[in-house]
Amino acid sequence: MITLLIILVALAFIMVAIVKFDIHPFLALFVGAIFYGLLSGMSTDLILKSISDGFGGVLGSIGLLILLGVMIGTFLEKTGGALVIAQKILSWIGEKRVISAMMFSGYILSIPVFGDSTFIMMNPISKSLSLKGKVPYAATTIALALGATASHSLVPPTPGPIATAGIYEADLGMVIFWGFIVSLITLIPSYLFVKKVVSKFPLEPKFAVSNPENELKNTPTAFKSFLPIIIPLVLIVMASIAKYPTQPFGDNLFTDIILFLGSPVIALLLGTFLSFTLPAKYDKKLLSSSGWIGEAILIAAPVILITGAGGVFGKMLQNSGIGDLVSSSLSGASWGIFLPFLIAFSLKTAQGSSTVAMITTASIIAPLLGTLGLDSETMRVFAVLATGAGAMAVSHANDSFFWAVTQLSGLSIKQGNQSHSLGTFIMSITAISMIYLISLFVT
């Protein structure tokens, strides 16, 4: 009980540091991990070993994946490829179905691009379509935001799910496969919520530009824009299938090639190379430290460092013997799957960042996977998704995404809480319910 109390004190220390004193999550997590180690009575040698093993071990398997994913997203965003993808989705779904079109646009774009960036890019189109389709602007706004939320928390190569899958040592291909299924299901109640509730919110779009579609000049084709996203996802999933004990592709050279190309780091590297073909005019400075690659590294660095600090915290917990202290009542998967959800939900609501919530939760839960009945190959996948489901909600005033949604659209804080915040809660509860039900039949 004393050790569990120390964990709560360490978590409180981290939350207060981030929320109250605005300390960077990396420093808060790193110092919090050392603080926990000292309070729990660990030897100084073991604390130092936990720092080295935790930071190096996690970054060795996850850091490159986060960086490559951010590079793909940066090139899609800078070249206008992300907007091209959105326009293609709109043409498939039809502008008459504006709400669903905006929701799917946000969903697809937030797989490689951060949710905030997706919303900022798509907001002008949301305004135009709400006007042309005579659909309430509040509805298109929240549809876009919720669509982005669904994939941001559940579908790699978004940094949060990638980091969580790495910490849990889950099969990334299966995380992608089940992540798609669960996240798409969450769009159903979200769509109904937007259609029936948010559509009644009075909100008029205010245009800063006359025609946002002018931004689509000199952009790559839809085919080229989709390739950096689709090819890595397909390769990773194919590699996961190739690993099945039944050997569906046989034991041959083709299988070896699929396993190599479908390894996450190689698949995302190929996706990164494909994203280099997106600029209309190639400029070698794009790949320099001062170009787009340099920008991507600057964007990815904080996430990578936070992930590493989370790894230190997790290793510190593991080496302190916390696994032996977890109650046996949580040893069944039916209970266990809800623990990462509840922790991530609490952390997201408390400090605002989905990525920080996922990484911190994964660091806490990783040493407990066996005790919670989540250490099988399949349950590790669902543990990743349960963590992502918790990290969806609740998005409110301490979340930068909340302010992007409300300030760019003109929604009041009260309207934002009644629409965006409540919408993320609905998505989160739907996601964990589906994850639990699926886990009963798949495992």
C-alpha positions as CSV (number, residue, x, y, z in Angstrom):
1,M,0.0,0.0,0.0
2,I,2.9,2.3,0.7
3,T,4.3,1.8,-2.7
4,L,1.0,2.4,-4.4
5,L,0.7,5.6,-2.3
6,I,4.1,6.6,-3.6
7,I,3.0,6.1,-7.2
8,L,0.0,8.3,-6.6
9,V,2.3,11.0,-5.1
10,A,4.6,10.7,-8.0
11,L,1.7,11.1,-10.5
12,A,0.4,14.0,-8.6
13,F,3.8,15.6,-8.7
14,I,3.9,15.1,-12.5
15,M,0.4,16.5,-13.0
16,V,0.9,19.5,-10.8
17,A,4.2,20.3,-12.6
18,I,2.6,20.2,-16.0
19,V,-0.8,21.8,-15.3
20,K,0.0,24.2,-12.4
21,F,3.5,25.3,-13.2
22,D,3.5,24.7,-17.0
23,I,6.7,22.6,-16.8
24,H,7.5,20.6,-20.0
25,P,6.1,17.1,-19.8
26,F,9.6,15.6,-20.5
27,L,11.1,17.3,-17.5
28,A,8.1,16.5,-15.3
29,L,8.1,12.8,-16.2
30,F,11.9,12.5,-15.9
31,V,12.1,14.1,-12.5
32,G,8.9,12.4,-11.4
33,A,10.5,9.0,-12.2
34,I,13.6,9.7,-10.2
35,F,11.4,11.1,-7.4
36,Y,9.4,7.8,-7.4
37,G,12.6,5.8,-7.3
38,L,14.0,7.6,-4.3
39,L,10.8,7.5,-2.4
40,S,10.3,3.8,-3.0
41,G,13.7,3.0,-1.6
42,M,15.4,1.8,-4.7
43,S,19.2,1.8,-4.7
44,T,21.0,4.6,-6.5
45,D,22.6,2.1,-8.9
46,L,19.2,0.6,-9.8
47,I,17.8,4.1,-10.3
48,L,20.6,5.0,-12.7
49,K,20.2,1.6,-14.5
50,S,16.4,2.2,-14.8
51,I,17.1,5.6,-16.4
52,S,19.6,4.2,-18.9
53,D,17.5,1.1,-19.8
54,G,14.2,2.9,-19.8
55,F,15.2,5.8,-22.0
56,G,17.5,3.9,-24.4
57,G,15.2,0.9,-24.7
58,V,12.1,2.8,-25.6
59,L,13.8,5.2,-28.0
60,G,15.6,2.4,-29.7
61,S,12.3,0.9,-30.8
62,I,10.0,3.9,-31.1
63,G,12.0,7.1,-31.7
64,L,12.6,6.5,-35.4
65,L,8.9,5.5,-36.0
66,I,7.7,8.8,-34.4
67,L,10.2,10.8,-36.5
68,L,9.4,9.2,-39.8
69,G,5.6,9.5,-39.2
70,V,6.0,13.2,-38.5
71,M,8.2,13.6,-41.7
72,I,5.4,12.1,-43.8
73,G,2.8,14.4,-42.2
74,T,5.0,17.5,-42.7
75,F,5.5,16.9,-46.4
76,L,1.7,16.2,-46.9
77,E,0.9,19.4,-45.0
78,K,3.5,21.6,-46.7
79,T,2.8,20.5,-50.3
80,G,-1.0,20.7,-50.0
81,G,-1.2,16.9,-50.4
82,A,-3.3,16.8,-47.2
83,L,-5.8,19.2,-48.8
84,V,-5.9,17.2,-52.0
85,I,-6.7,14.1,-50.0
86,A,-9.6,16.0,-48.3
87,Q,-10.9,17.1,-51.7
88,K,-10.8,13.6,-53.0
89,I,-12.7,12.3,-50.0
90,L,-15.3,15.0,-50.5
91,S,-15.7,14.0,-54.1
92,W,-16.2,10.3,-53.1
93,I,-18.7,11.0,-50.3
94,G,-20.4,14.0,-52.0
95,E,-20.7,17.6,-50.9
96,K,-24.4,17.0,-50.2
97,R,-23.3,14.8,-47.3
98,V,-21.2,17.5,-45.8
99,I,-21.1,16.3,-42.2
100,S,-19.9,12.8,-43.0
101,A,-17.5,14.2,-45.6
102,M,-15.9,16.5,-43.1
103,M,-15.7,13.8,-40.4
104,F,-14.0,11.3,-42.8
105,S,-11.6,14.0,-44.0
106,G,-10.5,14.8,-40.5
107,Y,-10.3,11.0,-39.8
108,I,-8.0,10.3,-42.8
109,L,-5.8,13.3,-42.4
110,S,-5.1,12.8,-38.7
111,I,-3.5,9.4,-39.4
112,P,-0.3,11.1,-40.6
113,V,-0.9,14.7,-39.5
114,F,-1.4,16.1,-35.9
115,G,-5.1,16.8,-35.1
116,D,-4.4,20.5,-34.5
117,S,-2.8,20.9,-38.0
118,T,-5.6,18.9,-39.6
119,F,-8.2,21.2,-38.2
120,I,-6.3,24.4,-39.1
121,M,-5.9,23.1,-42.7
122,M,-9.5,22.0,-43.1
123,N,-11.3,24.8,-41.4
124,P,-11.6,27.0,-44.5
125,I,-13.1,24.1,-46.4
126,S,-15.4,23.4,-43.5
127,K,-16.6,27.0,-43.8
128,S,-17.2,26.8,-47.6
129,L,-19.0,23.5,-47.5
130,S,-21.3,24.6,-44.6
131,L,-22.3,27.6,-46.7
132,K,-22.7,25.8,-50.0
133,G,-24.4,22.8,-48.5
134,K,-26.6,24.9,-46.2
135,V,-25.4,22.9,-43.2
136,P,-24.8,24.6,-39.8
137,Y,-21.2,25.6,-39.4
138,A,-21.0,24.2,-35.9
139,A,-21.9,20.8,-37.3
140,T,-19.1,20.8,-39.9
141,T,-16.7,22.1,-37.3
142,I,-17.3,19.4,-34.7
143,A,-17.5,16.7,-37.3
144,L,-14.1,17.6,-38.5
145,A,-12.7,17.8,-34.9
146,L,-14.2,14.4,-33.9
147,G,-13.0,12.7,-37.0
148,A,-9.5,13.9,-36.3
149,T,-9.8,12.8,-32.7
150,A,-10.8,9.2,-33.6
151,S,-7.7,8.4,-35.7
152,H,-5.3,10.5,-33.7
153,S,-5.7,8.3,-30.7
154,L,-6.2,4.9,-32.3
155,V,-4.5,4.6,-35.7
156,P,-0.6,4.7,-36.2
157,P,1.5,6.3,-37.4
158,T,0.2,9.1,-35.2
159,P,2.9,9.4,-32.5
160,G,0.7,8.5,-29.5
161,P,-0.4,5.0,-30.8
162,I,3.0,4.3,-32.2
163,A,4.7,5.0,-28.8
164,T,2.1,3.1,-26.9
165,A,2.4,0.0,-29.2
166,G,6.2,0.2,-28.8
167,I,6.1,0.4,-25.0
168,Y,3.6,-2.5,-24.8
169,E,5.6,-4.5,-27.5
170,A,2.3,-4.9,-29.4
171,D,2.1,-6.0,-33.1
172,L,1.9,-2.7,-34.9
173,G,0.1,-4.3,-37.9
174,M,-2.7,-5.6,-35.7
175,V,-2.9,-2.3,-33.8
176,I,-3.5,-0.6,-37.2
177,F,-6.1,-3.3,-38.3
178,W,-8.1,-3.2,-35.1
179,G,-7.5,0.5,-34.6
180,F,-9.2,1.2,-38.0
181,I,-12.2,-1.0,-37.0
182,V,-12.7,0.5,-33.5
183,S,-12.2,4.1,-34.6
184,L,-14.5,3.8,-37.6
185,I,-17.2,2.4,-35.3
186,T,-16.8,5.4,-32.9
187,L,-17.7,7.7,-35.9
188,I,-21.3,6.3,-35.9
189,P,-22.5,7.7,-32.5
190,S,-20.3,10.8,-33.2
191,Y,-22.1,11.5,-36.4
192,L,-25.5,11.1,-34.8
193,F,-24.5,13.4,-32.0
194,V,-23.3,16.1,-34.5
195,K,-26.4,15.6,-36.7
196,K,-29.0,15.6,-33.9
197,V,-27.4,17.9,-31.2
198,V,-24.6,20.1,-32.6
199,S,-26.5,21.1,-35.7
200,K,-28.9,23.1,-33.5
201,F,-26.0,25.4,-32.3
202,P,-26.3,28.9,-33.9
203,L,-22.9,29.7,-35.6
204,E,-22.2,31.7,-38.7
205,P,-18.9,31.2,-40.6
206,K,-16.7,34.3,-41.0
207,F,-14.5,34.2,-44.1
208,A,-11.0,35.5,-44.0
209,V,-10.3,34.5,-47.6
210,S,-12.7,34.6,-50.6
211,N,-12.0,31.1,-51.9
212,P,-9.9,28.6,-49.8
213,E,-9.9,26.2,-52.8
214,N,-7.3,28.5,-54.5
215,E,-4.8,27.0,-52.1
216,L,-4.9,23.8,-54.1
217,K,-2.7,25.2,-57.0
218,N,0.5,23.4,-57.8
219,T,-0.4,20.5,-55.5
220,P,0.4,16.8,-56.0
221,T,-2.2,14.4,-57.5
222,A,-4.5,12.5,-55.2
223,F,-2.8,9.3,-56.2
224,K,0.7,10.6,-55.1
225,S,-0.8,12.2,-52.0
226,F,-2.3,8.9,-50.8
227,L,0.8,6.7,-51.4
228,P,2.9,7.9,-48.4
229,I,0.0,6.9,-46.1
230,I,-1.4,3.8,-47.8
231,I,1.8,1.9,-48.7
232,P,3.3,1.8,-45.2
233,L,0.0,0.8,-43.7
234,V,-0.5,-2.0,-46.2
235,L,3.0,-3.3,-45.8
236,I,2.8,-3.3,-42.0
237,V,-0.5,-5.2,-42.0
238,M,0.8,-7.7,-44.6
239,A,3.8,-8.4,-42.5
240,S,1.6,-9.0,-39.5
241,I,-0.4,-11.5,-41.5
242,A,2.8,-13.2,-42.7
243,K,3.8,-13.8,-39.1
244,Y,0.7,-16.0,-38.5
245,P,1.6,-19.5,-37.4
246,T,-0.4,-20.8,-40.4
247,Q,2.1,-19.0,-42.7
248,P,-0.6,-17.8,-45.2
249,F,2.1,-16.5,-47.7
250,G,4.2,-19.7,-47.3
251,D,7.9,-20.0,-46.2
252,N,9.7,-18.4,-49.1
253,L,11.5,-15.4,-50.5
254,F,8.3,-13.4,-50.9
255,T,7.5,-13.8,-47.2
256,D,11.0,-12.7,-46.2
257,I,10.6,-9.6,-48.4
258,I,7.2,-8.8,-46.9
259,L,8.5,-9.2,-43.4
260,F,11.4,-6.9,-44.1
261,L,9.4,-4.2,-46.0
262,G,6.6,-4.5,-43.5
263,S,8.8,-3.9,-40.5
264,P,7.5,-0.6,-39.1
265,V,10.7,1.3,-39.5
266,I,11.3,0.2,-43.1
267,A,7.6,0.7,-44.1
268,L,7.6,4.2,-42.7
269,L,10.9,5.0,-44.3
270,L,9.5,4.0,-47.7
271,G,6.5,6.2,-46.9
272,T,8.9,9.1,-46.1
273,F,10.7,8.6,-49.5
274,L,7.3,8.6,-51.2
275,S,6.5,11.9,-49.5
276,F,9.6,13.4,-51.0
277,T,8.0,13.1,-54.5
278,L,5.1,15.4,-53.4
279,P,6.7,18.9,-54.0
280,A,5.9,20.3,-57.4
281,K,9.5,21.5,-57.7
282,Y,12.3,19.7,-56.0
283,D,14.6,21.8,-53.9
284,K,17.5,20.1,-52.1
285,K,17.1,22.5,-49.2
286,L,13.8,20.7,-48.4
287,L,15.8,17.9,-47.0
288,S,18.3,20.1,-45.1
289,S,18.3,21.0,-41.4
290,S,16.7,24.4,-42.3
291,G,14.1,22.8,-44.6
292,W,11.1,20.7,-44.1
293,I,13.1,17.8,-42.7
294,G,14.5,20.2,-40.1
295,E,11.0,21.4,-39.2
296,A,9.8,17.8,-38.9
297,I,12.7,17.0,-36.5
298,L,11.8,20.0,-34.4
299,I,8.2,18.9,-34.2
300,A,9.1,15.2,-33.4
301,A,11.8,16.0,-30.9
302,P,9.5,16.9,-27.9
303,V,7.3,13.8,-28.5
304,I,10.4,11.6,-28.7
305,L,11.8,13.0,-25.5
306,I,8.5,12.7,-23.7
307,T,8.3,9.1,-24.8
308,G,11.8,8.5,-23.5
309,A,11.0,10.0,-20.2
310,G,7.9,7.8,-20.0
311,G,10.1,4.9,-20.7
312,V,12.3,5.9,-17.7
313,F,9.2,6.1,-15.5
314,G,8.0,2.7,-16.7
315,K,11.3,1.0,-16.1
316,M,11.5,2.6,-12.6
317,L,8.1,1.2,-11.8
318,Q,9.1,-2.2,-13.2
319,N,12.3,-2.4,-11.2
320,S,10.6,-1.3,-8.0
321,G,8.5,-4.6,-8.1
322,I,5.1,-2.9,-8.6
323,G,3.8,-5.8,-10.5
324,D,3.7,-8.0,-7.4
325,L,1.6,-5.4,-5.6
326,V,-1.3,-5.3,-8.0
327,S,-4.5,-7.0,-6.6
328,S,-5.3,-10.4,-8.0
329,S,-8.8,-9.2,-8.7
330,L,-7.4,-7.4,-11.7
331,S,-5.7,-10.4,-13.1
332,G,-8.6,-11.2,-15.5
333,A,-8.6,-9.5,-18.9
334,S,-12.3,-8.5,-18.4
335,W,-11.0,-6.2,-15.6
336,G,-7.6,-5.5,-16.9
337,I,-8.6,-3.9,-20.2
338,F,-10.3,-1.1,-18.3
339,L,-7.3,-0.1,-16.2
340,P,-5.2,1.5,-19.0
341,F,-8.4,3.2,-20.2
342,L,-9.2,4.7,-16.8
343,I,-5.7,5.9,-16.2
344,A,-5.4,7.5,-19.7
345,F,-8.8,9.0,-19.4
346,S,-7.9,10.6,-16.1
347,L,-4.5,11.9,-17.3
348,K,-6.0,13.3,-20.6
349,T,-8.7,15.1,-18.6
350,A,-6.2,16.4,-16.1
351,Q,-3.5,17.7,-18.3
352,G,-4.9,18.0,-21.9
353,S,-2.4,16.2,-24.1
354,S,-3.5,12.8,-25.6
355,T,0.1,11.9,-26.4
356,V,1.3,12.5,-22.9
357,A,-1.6,10.7,-21.5
358,M,-1.0,7.6,-23.7
359,I,2.8,7.5,-23.1
360,T,2.4,8.0,-19.3
361,T,-0.3,5.4,-19.1
362,A,1.7,2.9,-21.2
363,S,4.7,3.4,-18.9
364,I,2.6,2.6,-15.8
365,I,0.8,-0.4,-17.4
366,A,3.7,-2.1,-19.2
367,P,5.1,-3.7,-16.1
368,L,1.6,-4.9,-15.1
369,L,0.5,-6.5,-18.4
370,G,1.1,-10.0,-17.1
371,T,-0.7,-9.4,-13.8
372,L,-3.7,-7.8,-15.7
373,G,-4.0,-10.7,-18.1
374,L,-2.9,-8.4,-21.0
375,D,0.4,-10.0,-21.9
376,S,-0.8,-12.2,-24.8
377,E,-0.1,-11.0,-28.3
378,T,-3.7,-10.2,-28.9
379,M,-4.4,-8.5,-25.6
380,R,-1.3,-6.3,-25.9
381,V,-3.0,-4.9,-29.1
382,F,-6.2,-4.2,-27.2
383,A,-4.3,-2.7,-24.3
384,V,-2.9,-0.2,-26.8
385,L,-6.4,0.6,-28.1
386,A,-7.8,0.9,-24.6
387,T,-5.1,3.4,-23.7
388,G,-5.9,5.4,-26.9
389,A,-9.6,5.2,-26.1
390,G,-9.0,6.8,-22.7
391,A,-6.7,9.4,-24.2
392,M,-9.6,10.7,-26.4
393,A,-11.4,12.4,-23.5
394,V,-12.2,14.7,-22.1
395,S,-10.9,17.5,-24.4
396,H,-11.6,20.8,-22.6
397,A,-9.9,24.1,-21.7
398,N,-6.5,22.6,-20.9
399,D,-6.2,21.0,-24.3
400,S,-4.7,23.1,-27.2
401,F,-7.0,21.3,-29.6
402,F,-10.0,22.6,-27.8
403,W,-8.8,26.1,-28.3
404,A,-8.1,25.6,-31.9
405,V,-11.6,24.3,-32.5
406,T,-13.4,27.0,-30.5
407,Q,-11.2,30.0,-31.5
408,L,-11.0,29.3,-35.2
409,S,-14.7,28.5,-35.5
410,G,-16.1,31.1,-33.2
411,L,-17.8,28.7,-30.8
412,S,-18.1,30.0,-27.3
413,I,-16.4,28.2,-24.4
414,K,-19.8,26.9,-23.3
415,Q,-20.7,25.7,-26.8
416,G,-17.3,24.1,-27.1
417,N,-17.9,22.1,-23.9
418,Q,-21.4,21.1,-25.0
419,S,-20.2,20.0,-28.4
420,H,-16.5,19.2,-28.7
421,S,-15.9,18.1,-25.1
422,L,-19.0,16.0,-24.9
423,G,-18.3,14.6,-28.3
424,T,-14.9,13.3,-27.2
425,F,-16.5,11.7,-24.2
426,I,-19.0,9.9,-26.4
427,M,-16.2,8.7,-28.6
428,S,-14.1,7.5,-25.7
429,I,-16.9,5.5,-24.1
430,T,-17.9,4.0,-27.5
431,A,-14.3,3.0,-28.2
432,I,-13.7,1.2,-24.9
433,S,-17.1,-0.6,-25.1
434,M,-16.2,-1.9,-28.6
435,I,-12.7,-2.9,-27.5
436,Y,-14.1,-4.9,-24.6
437,L,-16.7,-6.6,-26.7
438,I,-14.2,-7.5,-29.5
439,S,-11.7,-8.8,-26.9
440,L,-14.3,-11.2,-25.6
441,F,-14.6,-12.9,-29.0
442,V,-11.1,-12.6,-30.4
443,T,-9.1,-13.7,-27.5
